[in-house]
Amino acid sequence: MRRWLMLLPLAIFLVVAVFLYRGLYLDPAELPSAMINKPFPEFSLPAVQGDKTLTKADILGKPALVNVWGTWCISCRVEHPVLNKLAEKGVVIYGINYKDVNADALKWLVEFHNPYQLDIRDDEGTLGLNLGVYGAPETFFIDAKGIIRDKYVGVIDEQVWREKLAAKYQALVDEAKP
């Protein structure tokens, strides 16, 4: 019995070491989301530009990326030119301006151009909270019915788009064709 007690710390150490070793090989951009295959949350929030109130109905009808961004987010500045290029190529992108000052967001969109077909103002972070957002940038892939099909955490650069995300978006577009 005493021998087992002496081996217990070693066993605990080995279990912890296995978990830590496994963690070295996880991709931080693939944070799990409880929202995958669930409907996009209901919301009623103002648009960043203009005085329109946007709801879930405004994002339904076609597959899209829903990009969570903020002017306070350094990584969003890196990602933004790629989003502009994707929008020019016809990728549907909706924005969620997350926990930001609207005047700063308006200035950003003028200065860096606006890739968003619509941009939701989430000043308090309520929509972000309902989506399980950890920070920005985060991008959700939704189908034409508003079901969240995937999520990407981190900067979408040209390589990430080409190697990881373009095929996912195209599959949603193909699925939506009659």
GIQUIKA-V766894 format. One record per pair of residues at least 4 apart in sequence whose ideal C-beta (glycine too) atoms are under 6 Angstrom apart, sorted by sequence separation. I is the first residue (numbers start at 0). J is the second residue. D is the distance in whole Angstrom. If there is no record, write none. Layout:
BEGIN
<<I:J:D> <I:J:D>>
END
This chain:
BEGIN
<<6:10:6> <53:57:5> <86:90:6> <107:111:6> <124:128:6> <141:145:6> <142:146:5> <155:159:5> <158:162:6> <159:163:5> <160:164:5> <161:165:6> <46:51:5> <85:90:4> <99:104:5> <108:113:4> <121:126:5> <127:132:4> <132:137:5> <155:160:6> <160:165:5> <86:92:5> <121:127:6> <141:147:6> <142:148:6> <45:52:6> <46:53:5> <68:75:4> <96:104:5> <139:147:5> <140:148:5> <43:52:6> <44:53:6> <140:149:4> <82:92:6> <43:54:5> <139:150:5> <138:151:5> <41:55:5> <137:152:5> <39:55:6> <149:167:5> <101:120:6> <94:115:4> <92:114:5> <93:115:6> <96:118:6> <92:115:6> <93:117:5> <94:118:4> <95:119:5> <96:120:5> <97:121:5> <91:116:6> <66:92:6> <68:94:6> <95:121:5> <98:124:5> <140:167:6> <63:91:4> <64:92:5> <65:93:5> <66:94:5> <67:95:5> <69:97:5> <86:114:4> <70:99:6> <83:112:5> <142:171:5> <61:91:6> <63:93:5> <67:97:5> <69:99:5> <97:127:5> <83:114:5> <79:111:5> <82:114:4> <143:175:4> <70:103:4> <70:104:6> <58:93:5> <70:107:5> <97:135:5> <47:96:5> <47:104:5> <78:136:5> <57:117:6> <75:135:6> <75:136:5> <74:136:6> <72:135:4> <67:132:5> <53:119:5> <69:135:5> <68:135:5> <67:135:5> <68:136:6> <67:137:4> <47:118:4> <66:138:5> <47:120:5> <64:138:5> <65:139:4> <81:155:6> <44:119:5> <45:120:5> <81:156:6> <44:120:6> <65:141:6> <78:154:5> <81:157:6> <44:121:6> <77:154:5> <78:155:5> <63:141:6> <62:142:5> <74:154:5> <62:143:6> <61:143:5> <60:143:6> <42:126:5> <59:145:5> <40:129:4> <34:131:6> <32:131:6> <39:141:6> <39:145:4> <38:145:6> <38:146:6> <39:147:6> <62:171:4> <37:147:6> <62:172:5> <35:147:6> <34:147:5> <62:175:5> <32:150:5> <30:152:5> <28:152:5> <28:153:4>>
END
